[in-house]
Structure formats: C-alpha cells, structure tokens
Amino acid sequence: MIRVAAVGDIHLGPDSAGLLRPAFDTLGACADVLLLAGDLTRHGTAAEARVVAAEVAGLPVPVVAVLGNHDYQSDQQEAVTRELRAAGVHVLEGEGVTLRLAGTTVGVAGTKGFCGGFAGGSGSEFGEPEMKAFIRYTRSCAEGLGRALAELRAADCALRIALTHFAPVPDTLAGEPREIYPFLGSYLLAEAMDEQGADLAVHGHAHLGTEHGMTAGGIRVRNVAMPVIDRAFAVYHLAPDGSEAGSG
C-alpha cells in the first residue's frame, strides 16, 4: 500500500517560517511521499521560496512539487524552482520523476497547467493572437503532462500520479462560482491523463472547491488545496493495482 500525502495552496511568506514543519515532521509515520500542488508562495519571490524550502528540507519522505500561478507572480519562477530543488524537492513542469516507495515503483508526472475551461464552456484557438496564445499555452501544458505520463508508463511504473495546480475536471470546482470555472482549469489536462493513464490525479487552486472528483476515463481526482482539505496534508492510500483504499 502506497501512502500519498498531498497539499496545495499553502501560500507561505516570511511570517510563515515553521508553520507547517511540525505536521510535516510526522510524515514518516503516515506517508511514503509528499506532493505539493502549487501556490506554495504568496507572491512568487525567491525569499518566500526559501521559507517553503525550509519547511520541507530533510523530510523523511521524498517531496514532489509543481508551481502555481502565485509562484509566477513576481516573474521569479526559475529562482523559486532553484530554491526548492536546492532543498531536495523534485519540481516538475512537463516532466516526471520515478520513485521507489515501499517496494513499489511510483511515477509522478507534473505540470502547473493553465486555464481554458471545460465541456460546454471552454475557449478555443480561434480569433485574436492573444486568444490563440492563451489556449496554446494550456495545450502545451497538457501535452507536456501527457508525454511525462507516457514516459512513466514506458518505465514500467506500477503506479502513476498526475500532479497539477490547475484543475483537470469541473467536479472538484463545485463550490466556486461557475462564472470563473474557465479560469480554474482545463479539460485538456484530463484528456491527457485519460489518454496516457494514471492511477490518481492531484491538484489545487480552487480554494472553495470540493475534494473528490473523477475524469471521464475514471481516474480519481483530488483537490488538495489547503482551504479544501482543512489540514496540513491529506493522505491517500493506493494499492499496487491502482485502487484507492481510503484516505486520511
């Protein structure tokens, strides 16, 4: 049984030092890996990233992360990534990482993702250059996620997890105003997951959303934004056959 701890939207700043570390120090007893689903900082500065790095440095489990929109706010996303990687965090964008957890090979594919919407309310690559660029960026993120999942499948990972910040399905947005759904995620992310296959999808971003959802292809989706799960992290238990054996 693989125990996956996950949280997003922790939004740490200079005054947050040490806030989550006591909870994270317990991970060795309840989890095999920690996934961070973006919006780790408030304004995307290197200084804020150093606070995040200190919270997760030297933990008893590997840490895998994607960035969120807040982590891009100050145009320092590369510096944010460097700070996290210096602390041993696997920061993913259109790539995957293979981990050996409790005797099982687990692959995590990650992308920040982007906006665009869902069936019946999505944008398209039509019209002005700005609109085309908007959707093309979303498509690029989804294609990167799909390639990463395919590479993990080729690497014979027993379990594969898709980690994003933006939502792949509308299910986990329930509670948010429907008018802003197109700015909270894109169906293209779910299409990539369903095409290449995954055992679990984890995202954040939707603070007023719902924890549980599913893609059209039957992949379980979990919104782990901290305001949704209302704790330092949620834990999901995956059996070697990919089935979920409850959560905590």
N, C-alpha and C positions, 0 to 999 in steps of 0.2 A: 504494500500500500504506500503510495507516494502522497505526502502531505504538502500541499502548496499553500503557502501564506501569501497574501496579496493585499495591497492597499494603494490607492492613488489620491491625488489632490491633498497632499499633506501641507503644501504651501508654507514651507519653513522660511524663516527670516532670522536676522541677527538675535532677536529676542527669544528664539525657539531652541537655543542650544540645550541639549539634554532632555528635551521634552518627550521624545519617543524612545530614547535609548533604554530606559528600564523595561519597557514592554518588549523591545527588540532583543534584549538580552535573554528573554525566555524562549526564543525561537528554537534553540537546540532541543528543547524538551517536547515541542509540539509541531515542528515543521522540518521539511527537508530542503526548502528553497524559499526565498523571499522575492516576490515580484513587485516592482514599483511601477504603477501605471500612469506616470506623467504628472505634470503640475507639482513638481517636487519643491519648487521655489515660488516666491511671490512675484518677483519681477525679473527672473532670469539673469541674475548677476553672478559673477564668479564668487563673490563674498557669500551670497546665500547658498550657493552650491557647496561651499566648504562646510557650512553648517550641516547640510544633508549628508555630506561625505563622513563627517564625524559621527553622525548618528548610526551609520551602517558599517563603518570600518571595523574589521576584525570580528565580525559576527560569526557564530558557529555554523552558519549555513551560507551557501552562495547567494549573491544578490544580482538580480537581472532587472534592468530598467529600460523604459523608453521616456523620452521627454514629452512635455505637454505644451500647450500654447503659452502658458505663463513662463515657461522656461526659455521661450524665444523672445519675450517682450523687449529685452534690452539689447537684442542682436548680439548676445554673448553666448549663444547656444554651443559653440565649439569650446569655449572656455568652461562652460558648465559641464560639458561632457568630459573634458580633461580632468576636472576636479573629481568627478565621480569615478572615473577609471583609475585615477591615482589611489583611490581608496579600495580598489579591487572590484568595483561594480562593472558588470557586463552591460554596457549601454548599447542598445540596438537601434538601427534605423535601416530597414530593408535588408536585414541580415538575421542570422540565427546563431545560437550557441548550443552546444551539446554538453550535457552534464550527466555524470554518473551518480545517481541518487538511490540509496538503499538497494543497491544491486540492480537497478533498472536504468537503462539509457533514456534520458528525457531530453527532448529538444524544445527550445523556446525560440520562436520567431517573433520579431518585433518591428513595429513602425509607430510613429506618432499618429499617422492617419490624418484626416482632414475632413472638411465639411462637404456638403453636396446634397444630402437628403436621402429619402427612401422612396419606395414604390408609391406612385401617386403624388409625390411632392418633391421631386429631385431636379437638380439643374442638369444642363447638357452642354456639350462643347459646340455651341452654336451662337452666332452673332458677334458681338464685340470681342476684340482680342482679350480684354480683361476677363470676360466670362469664360472664354476658351481656356485661358491660363489657369483660372480658378479650378475648373473641373479637371484639367490635365494634371494639376498637382495632386489632386485626390486620387486620380487614376494611377499616377506614378507611385504613390504610397502603397496603394492596394497591390499593384504589380510587384513591388519590392517584397511585400509580405508573402505573396504567392510564391515567388521564387525561393524565398527563405524556407517556407514550409516544404516545398518540393525537394530542396537540398537536404532537409532533415529527414524526409521520407527515404531519400536515396541512401542516407547514412544509417538506415535501419533503426531509427529511434523507436523504442517501444511505445512511448507516449509523446505527443506533440501538443504544445500550448501556443496559442496566438495571443500576443501581448500588444495592446494598443492603448492610446489615450482616448481618441475619438471612438464613438460607439459604432459597432457594425450592424446593429439591429434597432428598431424602434421600441421593442419590448421593454428594454431596460431604461427607456426615457420616460416611461409613464410616471407622471407627477410633474414633469416640466411643461411649460406652456407649449402647446402643439405648434404655435407660430414659429418657435425657434428650433424645432427638430432639424431642419436642414443645416443648421449651424452647429449641431451636436454630433454629427457623424455622417456616414455614407454607406449605402447598400453595397458599394463596390468592395468594401472590406469583407463583408460577409460572403460575397461571391468568391473572393479569393480563398477564403477559408473553406468554403464548401467544395470548391474545385480541387484543392490540393489536400484537404483533410486535416482535421485537428481533433483533439480529444476535449479541449477546453479553450474558451476564449475569455480573456480578462481585459477590462477597460475601465476608464474613469470618466472624468469631465462633467458628467451630468449629476450635479450636486443634489438635485431634487428628484432624481430618478428612482428606479427600482432595481433591486439586486439581481433578480433572476430573469433570464430570457433564453431564446434559442434561435438559431439560424434556420432558414428554410430547409437546409440539409440535415438538421438535427443536432448541430453542435451546441453544447451548453455554453451560454454566455453569462458572465457575471460582472456586474457593475460594482467595482470595489472603491469608488470614491469615498473618502473617509466620512463625509456627511451622510452617506447612504448606509454604510455598514456600522457606523457609530462606535467604532473601536479602533485600536491601533492597527489591526490587520484582521482579515478573515482567513480561515483555513479550510481548504477544500481537499477531500481525500479521493485520489484516483487509484483505482485498481489497475493492475498490469494490462487488463484487457480494455482499458479506457473508460470503464464505467465509473460513475461517481458514487462513492459510499458515504454520503452525508457531508456536512460541513460544520465548522465551528466558529 
